[in-house]
Amino acid sequence: LEAVTDVTSQPRPDTLVDSLLVHSWIERMEGSGAQRFRMLESIREFASEMLPPKRRAELARAHAGYFMQIAHSCYSATLGPREPEMHRTVEDESANLDAAWLWLRSHAPNGNLTLITYLNWFYVLRGLSHVAEARMREALANAEPASNEIYCHAVHCMGDFLIYQGRFVEAESWYRKSLWMATQIDSKLMLGVSQVEL
């Protein structure tokens, strides 16, 4: 319900959701604790066609922004006591996170790069390093280079995605690039992380 409120700005999301449930336009899903719902794909497509293009674009942007925040929360919890809970959240929201990735890919290249970086360990732990590598290569090619920690971490993540595929020489090249960037921006965090890998 929180997602419905944030994305649609509906003041009473419970009333809206109850109405959709009564008409069997959505169904409840099992998740990691929060109430979750799924809309049939045919209903989703029909509803999307009924929306004015401007409103459809607004909702897609709001949806991507909301799930970027979810990804950031998971990223911030890495190596902390809430990490297992956050991994379950990413698992539960994988379809929404993929939808956010698709929108960011077309409309916000730097946001796309940030999202992939936030989800780096989720890709690795699920054995999706090859998928993450392809997504990150595209994101790095399309994003504006930036002198900040998240861009440096994105470069480092390429090394992670490659090393988990056994491509050690290529991975080392990305780690060295990340280390050089960390030196340029004086990021103690990324300096430490990159030095550990090398």
BELJO-V400639 format. One line per field, one symbol per residue. ss: DSSP state (H for helix, E for strand, C for the rest). phi: phi as a letter, one per 20 degrees, with the letter a starting at -180 (. if undefined). psi: psi as a letter, one per 20 degrees, with the letter a starting at -180 (. if undefined). A space follows every 50 residues. Layout:
# BELJO-V400639
ss: ???
phi: ???
psi: ???
This chain:
# BELJO-V400639
ss: CHHHHHHHCCCCHHHHHHHHHHCCCEEEECCCCCCEEEECHHHHHHHHHH CCHHHHHHHHHHHHHHHHHHHHHHHHCCCCCCHHHHHHHHHHCHHHHHHH HHHHHHHCHHHHHHHHHHCHHHHHHCCCHHHHHHHHHHHHHHCCCCCCHH HHHHHHHHHHHHHCCCCHHHHHHHHHHHHHHHHHHCCHHHHHHHHHHC
phi: .fffffedmffcfffffgfffgeleccfcfbepffcccdgfffgffffff ffgfffffffffffffffffffffffegmdfeggffffffffegffffff gfffgedbgfffgfffffegffgffemdgfffgfffgffffeffgcebff ffffffggffffffdmdffffgffffffffffffeleffffffffffe
psi: hgggghgikphmhhggggghghjkirqqqpbkgqpqqppqhhgggghhhi pqgghggghgghggggiggghhggghipjrhjggghhhggghjhghhhgg ggghhhhmhhhgggghghjghggghjkkhhghggghggghhhqppqmrhh gghggghggghghijjmhggghghhhggggghghjlohghggghhgh.
